[in-house]
Amino acid sequence: MPDPLKYNKKFDQLSDEEKELLEINKKSIADFVEQSPSVSDVDYATRNAHAKTYAVAKGQFLIDPNIPNELKQFFDKEKFDLTIRFSNAHLKVKNSKKDIPAYGFSVKIKDENGQLLANFPLVNFPLFPINSVSTFLKLFTSVNRFFIKKWSSFSLMIQILKVIPSTFTGSFLKNIIKLLLHKNDFFLSFDYHSVGAYRLGENMIKIKLSPRSVDKNFGKKLRAKDAVESYFTSHEFVADILIQICYNLEDQPINKLNIEWKNSPFIKIGEVKIEKKALLDPRSCENEMLSFNPFESKVFFQPVGKIQKLRDEAYKVSMQTRLKINKLLKYK
């Protein structure tokens, strides 16, 4: 294989116009979180994405003994402790029997001293329909305003229409069809992906979590939350962790999130293991207030790319507002 392409901060740089739109978006996030108890009819302020928690669990990240030598410096222990949150991507906490099959598998990795190494929010759809930062910010702002009744459905539809052309790639259409064919599958049977790229030292990678031997029909008649809880009463969960490395921008683009990387083989670096009966109380304050901001990671694990860069400010303003609104609760 050729030498990996090295990280450069130019991949993350926003224009002045994009920075202005980000400030507007941050205000809409704060407004949404402030009104989220009434939006979702709950007694606490929620996240402004992936608001619904299915479960929270403790787990372990076990490093593969055959990991390539050049990667061992980043994973210098045999295992690391994990906190994992299973979620639905909807902005609103809905008490419905059937959720949209847009799922989150967020992972917090800590060392033996309890110090945070990395946050990796993974999702079950590997691509993102928007490459333009401006288009994304306008859409996200309109979605927030729509849910808090400050913008009409017509205005939101105009923003959605602007996104549609970027979904007409072979990669995106293929994955849409795949998701539709498996929309009723069990939450833990899906592969989970980092939609954008992350640093691994000076290299840039994408991450894939691939479950082993999970029955896609498990808990077919149960709600997703109940199915996950039921699974862990009698099963352990094991998934392989695989990465792809960026070698060139033509085959592995950093800021084109609507196409899959090619000509970069998957490399197994370890596995995630969750023992049965390892679930925590998802309603407890410390678990509901967990943050999975990937920019809180060590610098050599942080996100790469312009769309990814937006996450830092979005996570921060969401968390700050949630803390303010939930101030009567006790946090650790």
Secondary structure, 3 states (H helix, E strand, C coil): CCCCCCCCHHHHCCCHHHHHHHHHHHHHHHHHHHHHHHHHCCCCCCCCCCCEEEEEEEEEEEECCCCCHHHHHHCCCCEEEEEEEEEECCCCCCCCCCCCCCEEEEEEEECCCCCEEEEEEEECCCCCCCCCHHHHHHHHHHHHHHHCCCCCHHHHHHHHHHHHHHHCCHHHHHHHHHHHHCCCCCHHHCCEECCCEEEECCEEEEEEEEECCCCCCCCCCCCHHHHHHHHHHHCCEEEEEEEEECCCCCCCCCCCCCCCCCCCCCEEEEEEEECCCCEECCCCHHHHCCCCCHHHCCHHHCEECHHHHHHHHHHHHHHHHHHHHCCCCCCC
